[in-house]
Amino acid sequence: MKIVSATVIAALTATLACPAATAQQDTLRADTEAIRQAGGIGVLTRVDDQHGTRSVTAGVAERNTTRAMPAATHFRIGSATKTFTATVVLQLAAEGKLSLEDSIEQWLPDVLQGNGYDGRTVTLRQLLRHQSGIFDYSEDTQFAADMYTVRGFSEHRYDAFTAQQLVGLALRNPPRFAPGSKHEYSNTNYVLLGMVITKVTGTPWEKQILDRILRPLNLRETTLPGHDPRLPTPYVHGYELLDGSPERTDTTEFTVSWGDAAGALISTAQDLNTFYRALLSRQLLPPDQLRQMQDTVPVGFDDWPGAGYGLGLVRFPLSCGGAYWGHGGDAPGFRTRQGVSADGRRSVTIFVTTRTAAIEKATWTLLDHALCGR
């Protein structure tokens, strides 16, 4: 693959003239290139803070071309969707329309029953914090065969799912643990939260995200694709190493309805940074709800050392002291990593068009450097 050298699109002029800002830009450029060298086919990094914007790209937008990564590319942000969903749930709690201690059964009667499940014993707070014990539908054996193998993806990439179908996939498998006894990530939790939002408001969860977050923040490039398998322009191609093939498969086009309220959103780096900065600067939630969102439990992921999971928001330690907040997201061929300072003043988004362990390590390095001001 021909390598396109990192390019800089900076809204900083006078700021970048100072040595410290120039050094930070050099580090951002080097860290972005390191992600490409770790296996990223295309990489986009964007930093927004009170001084302006820095955006760096490396690699290409499509294999076997020289087309650079567009700075305004649309991207499948996967589980970063969860922070949007959690924000709506917490807004509804602030309005007194639901309580986080409500059970699933209270809002979705008989939806979580059978095979060891009891909706009366699982609360909305446990869903938000991944402490429900509900099996992750994306780990279901048949679902994995349909979506994560070369043959399965080819045959099922345009399959459409309803929320009820996704929950049904999960319930074919027994609970992982008793509700509240531990933490384990499960996309099913946020599909159920989307169903609760719809039940409480009488309108689809997608409309609530649109009306409560996207429109107020003017996030015009963030979309809810439904059953449309295409990305808005400009876009980049995603590539995934699926089971059964030694080569990466172009996974750009697929129906992401199986992500639902857990992972269906499409966005841009600019919109994501705007959203997370607004969230941490208390533009979207009252202080009490933001405090609850940031009340974390330890995460046992090897890839997330020292991390804590709150209510749709993750706390990550910084090497310079303190911590940052965010939520990553993965979809086949698309990796999003995001971080925002505790005061909401600086936010960083990274898009990478493939996924490897080496890429993951390199993205954490970039986030740490950028949020520590290095």
Protein Blocks (a to p, Z undefined) as FASTA:
>chain_A
ZZdddddddfbfklmmpmklmmmmmmmmmmmmmmmmnopabdcdddddfkbccdddehjf
behiabdcdfkbccdekjmlmmmmmmmmmmmmmnopacfkbcfklmmghklggjhiafkl
pcfklmmnopnopacfklpmklmmmmmcfklmmmmmmpccdfklmmmmmmmpccfbdehi
accddfklmmmmmmmmmmmnopafklmmmmmmmmmnopakbccekjafbdcddddddddd
dehiabdcdfkbccfklnmmnlmcccdfklmmmmmmmmmnopmbcfklmmmmmmccddfb
fklghiacdehiacdddfkgpjddddddddehiacdddddfkopaccddddfbdcfklmm
mmmmmmmmmmnoZZ
